[in-house]
Every structure is written in structure tokens, then in C-alpha cells.
Amino acid sequence: MAIQIRSAVDKAIQFLCNVNAVGIHDLKDLRLEEIERSEDDHHWLITLGYAVETVTADQGSNHDLLAMISSNQAQGTMVKPIYERVYKVFKVNIETGDVESMKIRTV
């Protein structure tokens, strides 16, 4: 018996959390982005997106990032985080519910 879409999404989220060793609450701005059935009708292709925190040097500055962080820590200032959206595509077997692959999706 084929698994339903909601179950496939749940399996993809569980897999993402297990691989990253985080809880669902630790994934910032987790969203279901896309769902489609594979051409051979054997898999659900589930795309999840979430935000990953990154830091960058001030615009126009070529300072080494570590030096900037150390300098800011010494001055008691904070480096403002910037969030980048990451997308992952999960291939979930329709019959078993097993996640067979996880790939990075570029946009």
C-alpha cells in the first residue's frame, strides 16, 4: 500500500533531523517547498527548505573573517548573522516510506 504525501513529508523531516543531529525546533524557518511524484511513480520527491546562519565581513571590507570576529569579540560587539536559504530534495519510496536519498537543490 502506498504511503500518503503527509507521511512522506514526515519521513523527510525525520531524516533531515537525524542526519543533522538536531531537533525540528533547531531548524530555522523549516518549510515544505515542493512535492512531486517521480516519473516512474515509485517515489515522492519532497523539497524542504530552511535557513542556515552565516556571517560575512562588512561590505567593502576584505578583512579575514576570523580576524573580524576576534576583533568584534575584543570590542564587545556582535557580528550580525545573515541567513541563507538551503534546499534539500528527499526521495521517499512510495511503497516502504524509506528515504532513499537526500540531495542539495540549487535555485
N, C-alpha and C positions, 0 to 999 in steps of 0.2 A: 504494500500500500504506500502510495506516495506521501511524503510529508508536505504539510501546508507551508505557505510562504512565511507565516509568523514563526513557525518552528525553525525554518531555515535561517531567518534573521537572528533568532535567539542563539542558534548554534554558532553563527558567525561572530556574534558579540562575545560569547563564551570563549571561543577560540582566540579572539583578539586579546581578551583579558588574560588568558592563560599564557599565551606566547610572551606578552609584555610583562607578566607577573604583576598585574595591577588589578584593582577592583574597578567596576564600571564607573564608580564615582570619581576615580582618578583620571579618567579620560575626559579632557575638557571639551565641551561642546560636541559630544558624540552625536552624529546624525546618520540616519538611513538616507543614502543619496540616490541609489538606483537598485532596481530589482529587474532581472530578466531571466528568461528560461534559455538554456543553451540550445544551439541549433539541433543537436541530437536528442533533445528533450530528456536527457538523463541528469541534468544538474540545474540548480538555481545559481545564478551569478548575482551575488549580493555585494553592493558597494557601500562601504561605511566611510564616513569622513570624521575627522576630529582635529583639534588644534594642538600643535606642539609648540612649546615655548622655546624661543631662540633669543639671543641677544646680538646686537650689532653695534659697531662703533658709530659715533656721531657722523652724520652725513658730512662729507668733505674732509674727514679725518682719515689718515692712513695708519693710525696707531695700532699696534698689535693689540688684539682683543684681550689677552691675558693681562697685559700691562695696564690697559684701561680699567679692567675690573679691579686689579690690585690698587690702582690709584684712587678709584672711587671708594673702595673699602677703607683706605687710609684716610680719606677725607670725610668719611661717614656718609657718603651719598650712595644712592642706589642706581644700578643700571636698569633702565626701563625695559621690561621684557616686550618682545614682539612675538606675535603668534602667527605661525604658518599652518595652513590647512594641509592635512595629509589624507590621502585617499587609498583605501585597500579594497581589492576585489577578492571575494571568497567564493570558491567553487564548492557548492554543497550538493552531495549526492541526493537526488530526489527520493530514491528508494530507502537508503540507510540513514540519511541525515548526517553522515560523516562529512567533515570539512576536508576536502581532498587537496586544496591548495589555497594559498594566500599570496597575492601579487600586489605590488605597488602600482597604482594607477596614476599616470600623469595627465594633467589637464592643460 
